[in-house]
Every structure is written in C-alpha cells, then in structure tokens.
Amino acid sequence: MNFGIYLIGYIIVIAGVVYAMNLAHIHSQWIAAVAVIMLGAGILTAVTRTRTKDPN
C-alpha cells in the first residue's frame, strides 16, 4: 500500500516537471527522456523505501 502511495506522489511530481518543461518550450524528445528517467528513479526509490527487511 505504501508503495502505491509513494509512486502516485512521484508521478504527480513527474507531471509537474513535464508541464514546466512544456511551458519552457523544450523539445518533446527531452521531455520524454526526463520523464522516463524520473519514473525509473521513482520506482527504485519507492522499492527501497517500502521494502520489508529480511529476517535474520
């Protein structure tokens, strides 16, 4: 559950960055590249933050 909430928040951040880049008239290729990189970073961060610890 926490993973989903974390990922939804990160997607909202990505949407804001993409919108700002669009307003700055940056080419769509760069916008897509930044969005994919941020999504990958968001997934990696969400997994590491919400992962349960392995028992000893």
C-alpha positions in Angstrom: 0.0 0.0 0.0 2.8 2.4 0.9 4.5 1.6 -2.4 1.4 2.7 -4.4 1.0 6.0 -2.4 4.7 6.8 -2.8 4.6 6.0 -6.6 1.5 8.2 -7.1 3.2 11.1 -5.4 6.2 10.7 -7.5 4.0 10.6 -10.7 2.5 13.9 -9.6 6.0 15.3 -9.3 6.8 14.0 -12.8 3.7 15.5 -14.2 4.6 18.9 -12.8 8.1 18.7 -14.2 6.8 17.7 -17.6 4.3 20.6 -17.6 7.0 23.1 -16.6 9.3 21.8 -19.4 6.4 22.1 -21.8 5.8 25.7 -20.8 9.5 26.3 -21.3 9.2 25.1 -24.9 11.6 22.2 -24.5 11.5 19.6 -27.3 9.2 16.7 -26.6 12.1 14.2 -27.0 13.9 15.7 -24.0 10.6 15.8 -22.0 10.0 12.1 -22.7 13.6 11.3 -21.7 13.4 13.2 -18.5 10.1 11.6 -17.6 11.4 8.1 -18.2 14.5 8.7 -16.1 12.4 10.2 -13.3 10.0 7.3 -13.4 12.8 4.8 -13.1 14.3 6.7 -10.2 10.9 6.9 -8.6 10.4 3.2 -8.8 13.8 2.4 -7.5 13.3 4.8 -4.6 9.8 3.5 -3.8 11.1 -0.1 -3.7 14.0 0.7 -1.4 11.8 2.8 0.9 8.9 0.4 1.2 10.8 -2.9 1.1 10.4 -5.1 4.2 13.5 -6.1 5.9 14.6 -9.7 5.6 14.5 -11.7 8.9 17.9 -12.9 10.3 
